Amino acid sequence: MTPVTVLVPHSAGAEILSEVDGLLPVVYDPEQPLPEQAASARVLVAPFLATSDAVAMTGRMPQLELVQLLTAGAEAWIGRLPDGVALSDGRGAHGGATAEWVVSVLLAVYRHLDRFVRAQDRGEWDYHQTEELAGKRVLVVGAGDVGTKTVARLTPFEVETTLVGRTAREGVHGWDELPRLLPEHDACVLIVPLTDETRGLVDAEFLAAMPDGALLVNGARGPVVDTGALLAELTSGRLRAAVDVTDPEPLPPGHPLWSAPGLLLTPHVGGTVPMAMRRAYGVAAEQLAAFVRGAEPPNLVTGAY
């Protein structure tokens, strides 16, 4: 059987994929012209952070059948691939790290760690009572890999969690229940993909349904939240937030989010940990092994993404 040529953006990733029977990994540089093997390549492993130039590469690969992502987020690729080219995401690679980020910011906000760090910078002993994570009611919106791992990591902290997905099923509430659930929770964690359905999901009405003093945690994508509506709630002091993503992103100098009261901001680092790429290529190897066998990759992105 002729090996399946796959273009890979990292040499370390090519080494991992070379262990999959029937694959012939070829390293490419996203900043340089594609290698000659692109003409026969049937699979493209996309760069970690997609750009319009990265998506355009697919038009220069006449035999392309599959684009494999190293991230769970596929919004930059959906609807932009040539006809007949399938898309598989990296779901399962970054869930643990992102869930860890969620737990970290919940602890930081409730134990006032950001306030203590600022006091340390001023050389000030800011002794005071803080809140605690134990006993909080946390609504997790997004019932995929990250959402379920977030629930698993919060449970030992004696947190009451409620999981919400697109549709209701055993142990998961449906999105249509959000208006009822939001007022009953101390924090709302967003872990959803960016789609037409989720863009602007958290608008003024959504935020107004959250109780006074509640915390919004965005580990999804910036455009899931209406930035203006969030700023209004933060400025009034009614809500707090911790976000790893913004709209726009990167956040430009002088943007009002930088100085918004009650906001803990990190620069999209939820999944940025030392083992991130190895885990991503481990997931990619599973997807491409299925492709070589003639089966659908388990992480195939469909219209219901």
C-alpha positions in Angstrom: 0.0 0.0 0.0 1.3 3.4 -0.9 1.9 5.5 2.3 -0.4 8.5 2.8 1.6 11.7 2.6 0.8 14.1 5.4 2.3 17.6 5.7 3.3 18.4 9.3 4.3 21.8 10.7 6.7 20.5 13.5 9.6 18.0 13.2 8.7 16.6 16.7 5.2 16.1 15.5 6.4 14.3 12.3 8.4 12.0 14.5 5.3 11.0 16.5 3.2 10.6 13.3 5.9 8.5 11.7 4.9 5.7 14.2 1.5 5.4 12.5 1.6 2.6 10.0 0.8 3.8 6.5 1.7 7.5 7.1 4.6 9.4 5.4 5.1 12.7 7.4 6.7 15.6 5.5 7.7 18.7 7.5 6.7 22.1 6.2 7.2 25.6 7.3 4.0 27.7 7.4 6.0 30.8 6.6 7.7 29.3 3.5 6.4 27.9 0.2 5.0 24.4 0.5 7.4 21.5 -0.3 7.0 19.6 -3.6 5.3 16.7 -1.7 2.2 19.0 -1.2 1.1 18.0 -4.7 0.4 14.5 -3.6 -0.3 15.0 0.1 -3.7 13.7 1.2 -3.6 15.2 4.8 -2.5 18.5 6.2 -1.8 19.0 9.9 -2.6 22.6 10.3 -0.4 25.1 12.2 -1.3 25.4 15.9 -2.7 28.9 15.4 -4.7 29.2 12.2 -4.4 32.3 10.0 -6.0 33.1 6.7 -2.7 32.2 5.0 -2.8 28.8 6.7 -6.4 28.1 5.4 -5.3 29.3 1.9 -2.7 26.5 1.8 -5.4 24.0 1.2 -6.1 25.5 -2.2 -2.5 24.5 -3.2 -2.9 20.8 -2.3 -4.9 19.1 -5.2 -5.0 15.7 -3.5 -6.0 16.9 -0.1 -8.7 14.9 1.7 -8.3 15.8 5.4 -7.2 18.7 7.5 -6.2 17.7 11.0 -6.2 20.4 13.7 -4.0 20.5 16.8 -6.6 22.6 18.6 -10.2 21.9 19.7 -11.4 25.1 18.2 -12.2 24.8 14.5 -13.9 28.1 13.9 -11.2 29.4 11.5 -11.7 26.4 9.2 -15.4 25.6 9.2 -16.9 26.5 5.8 -13.6 27.5 4.3 -12.3 24.2 3.0 -12.4 23.1 -0.6 -15.3 20.7 -1.5 -14.6 17.2 -0.4 -12.0 18.0 2.2 -12.9 16.8 5.7 -11.9 18.4 9.0 -10.9 16.7 12.2 -10.1 18.7 15.4 -7.8 18.1 18.4 -10.5 17.5 20.9 -9.1 15.7 23.9 -5.6 17.2 23.8 -6.1 20.3 25.8 -9.0 19.6 28.1 -7.1 18.9 31.2 -4.9 22.0 31.0 -7.8 24.3 30.2 -9.8 22.8 33.1 -6.8 23.4 35.3 -6.9 27.1 34.2 -10.5 27.3 35.2 -9.9 26.0 38.7 -6.9 28.3 39.0 -8.8 31.5 38.2 -11.8 30.5 40.4 -9.4 30.0 43.3 -7.5 33.2 42.5 -10.7 35.3 42.4 -12.4 33.8 45.5 -9.2 33.9 47.6 -8.4 37.4 46.3 -4.9 36.4 45.0 -4.9 39.2 42.4 -5.5 41.8 45.1 -2.8 40.3 47.3 -0.3 40.4 44.4 -1.0 44.0 43.8 -0.6 44.7 47.5 2.8 42.9 47.4 3.9 45.1 44.5 3.0 48.2 46.7 4.8 46.7 49.8 1.4 46.7 51.6 0.2 44.1 54.2 -3.4 43.8 53.0 -4.8 41.5 55.7 -8.5 40.7 55.3 -10.9 37.8 55.1 -11.5 36.3 51.6 -14.2 34.2 50.1 -13.7 30.5 49.4 -14.3 28.1 46.5 -15.9 25.4 48.7 -19.6 25.5 48.7 -19.9 27.6 45.5 -22.5 26.7 42.8 -20.7 26.6 39.4 -22.6 26.4 36.1 -20.4 24.9 33.4 -21.6 25.8 29.9 -20.1 23.3 27.4 -20.4 19.6 28.1 -17.5 18.4 25.9 -14.0 17.3 26.9 -13.1 20.5 28.7 -16.4 20.8 30.4 -16.4 17.3 31.8 -12.8 17.6 33.0 -13.6 20.9 34.6 -16.4 19.3 36.6 -14.1 16.4 37.6 -11.5 18.9 38.9 -13.9 21.0 40.8 -15.6 18.1 42.6 -12.8 17.6 45.2 -13.2 21.3 46.1 -16.7 20.6 47.4 -18.2 22.6 44.6 -21.8 22.1 43.4 -21.5 21.9 39.6 -24.2 21.9 36.9 -23.3 20.9 33.4 -25.0 22.5 30.4 -24.8 21.3 26.7 -26.5 22.1 23.5 -29.1 19.4 24.2 -30.3 17.8 27.4 -29.2 14.3 28.2 -28.4 12.2 31.3 -26.4 14.5 33.7 -26.5 17.4 31.2 -29.0 20.3 31.0 -29.9 21.9 27.7 -29.1 25.4 26.7 -32.8 26.3 26.8 -32.6 26.0 30.6 -30.0 28.7 31.0 -32.5 31.5 31.9 -33.6 29.4 34.8 -30.1 28.1 35.8 -28.1 31.3 35.7 -29.8 33.0 38.7 -29.1 29.9 40.8 -25.3 29.8 40.5 -22.4 31.8 41.9 -20.2 31.4 38.8 -20.7 30.6 35.2 -17.9 28.9 33.2 -17.9 29.1 29.4 -16.3 26.2 27.6 -18.0 26.1 24.2 -16.7 26.2 20.6 -17.2 29.4 18.6 -20.0 28.8 16.1 -22.8 30.9 14.6 -24.9 29.6 17.5 -22.5 30.6 20.3 -21.2 33.9 18.9 -22.6 36.6 21.2 -24.3 33.9 23.4 -23.4 35.9 26.5 -25.2 39.2 25.9 -26.7 41.8 28.2 -29.7 39.6 28.8 -27.6 36.6 29.7 -25.4 38.7 32.1 -28.5 40.3 33.7 -29.8 36.8 34.6 -26.6 36.2 36.7 -27.0 37.1 40.4 -25.3 40.1 42.0 -21.6 39.4 42.7 -21.5 36.4 40.4 -18.4 35.5 38.5 -18.2 34.9 34.7 -15.3 32.7 33.5 -14.5 32.6 29.8 -12.2 29.8 28.7 -14.0 29.5 25.3 -13.5 32.2 22.7 -13.7 36.0 23.0 -16.7 36.5 20.6 -18.8 34.2 22.7 -19.2 37.2 25.1 -20.5 40.6 24.1 -17.5 42.8 25.2 -19.6 45.9 25.6 -22.2 44.1 27.8 -19.5 42.6 30.0 -17.8 46.0 30.4 -21.1 47.5 31.5 -21.6 44.9 34.2 -17.9 45.1 35.4 -18.0 48.9 35.5 -21.1 48.9 37.6 -19.5 46.5 40.0 -22.4 44.1 39.9 -20.5 41.2 38.3 -16.9 39.9 38.2 -15.1 38.1 35.5 -12.0 36.0 34.7 -11.2 35.6 31.0 -8.5 33.9 29.0 -9.9 35.1 25.7 -11.1 38.5 24.5 -12.8 40.2 21.6 -10.7 41.7 20.1 -7.7 39.5 20.6 -4.9 40.2 21.3 -6.3 43.0 23.4 -4.9 46.3 22.0 -3.2 48.9 24.3 -5.7 51.3 25.9 -8.7 48.9 25.6 -11.1 49.5 28.5 -10.9 45.8 29.5 -7.3 46.4 30.7 -8.6 48.6 33.5 -12.0 47.1 34.1 -12.8 46.6 37.8 -13.3 43.1 39.0 -11.6 41.5 36.0 -8.8 38.9 36.0 -7.3 38.6 32.6 -4.8 36.1 31.1 -3.5 36.1 27.5 -5.1 33.0 26.1 -2.8 30.6 27.9 -5.3 28.0 29.2 -3.8 25.3 27.1 -0.3 26.6 26.9 1.7 24.0 28.9 4.8 22.0 28.2 3.0 18.8 27.2 0.5 20.6 25.0 2.0 19.7 21.6 2.8 16.1 22.5 -0.8 15.6 23.6 -2.1 17.3 20.5 0.0 15.1 18.2 -1.1 12.0 20.2 -4.7 12.9 19.4 -3.7 13.6 15.7 -2.0 10.2 15.5 -5.3 8.5 16.6 -7.3 10.5 14.0 -4.8 9.7 11.1 -4.6 6.1 12.0 -8.3 5.8 11.5 -8.0 7.7 8.2 -5.3 5.3 6.9 -7.6 2.4 7.7 -10.3 4.0 5.6 -12.4 4.9 8.7 -13.8 8.3 9.8 -11.5 10.1 12.3 -13.2 10.0 15.7 -12.9 13.8 15.9 -14.5 14.5 12.5 -16.1 17.9 12.6 -19.6 17.8 11.2 -22.3 20.5 10.6 -23.4 20.0 14.2 -20.1 21.2 15.6 
